[in-house]
Amino acid sequence: MSTTPNSRAPSPTEQLRRDVEAEREQLAQAVDELRGEIANAKANLRRKLPVFAAGALVAGFFVAGGPGATMRLLARRSREGSEKARFGRFRLVDRD
């Protein structure tokens, strides 16, 4: 019984090389898919960026107490008289 070179079992190193090459191909495909998904996510974010920015601005206004501060400012201005003179932080106000 003679064995031909084509009928012999692959050596462990040859099998390991084949396995490593198959893993490399799978990883390359996975990386390509991830790159495509990231590109789609970037495009979606760029398309919706004005909406996100406006939402962040409104949320920041409310978190910082903007409505209350605005109302206090408007109420204070209505109670104050007309300013006649100003020097630094001091003012001369005519209250009728």
Rosetta blueprint (number, residue, H / E / L):
1 M L
2 S L
3 T L
4 T L
5 P L
6 N L
7 S L
8 R L
9 A L
10 P L
11 S L
12 P H
13 T H
14 E H
15 Q H
16 L H
17 R H
18 R H
19 D H
20 V H
21 E H
22 A H
23 E H
24 R H
25 E H
26 Q H
27 L H
28 A H
29 Q H
30 A H
31 V H
32 D H
33 E H
34 L H
35 R H
36 G H
37 E H
38 I H
39 A H
40 N H
41 A H
42 K H
43 A H
44 N H
45 L H
46 R H
47 R H
48 K H
49 L H
50 P H
51 V H
52 F H
53 A H
54 A H
55 G H
56 A H
57 L H
58 V H
59 A H
60 G H
61 F H
62 F H
63 V H
64 A L
65 G L
66 G H
67 P H
68 G H
69 A H
70 T H
71 M H
72 R H
73 L H
74 L H
75 A H
76 R H
77 R H
78 S H
79 R H
80 E L
81 G L
82 S E
83 E E
84 K E
85 A E
86 R E
87 F E
88 G L
89 R L
90 F E
91 R E
92 L E
93 V E
94 D E
95 R L
96 D L
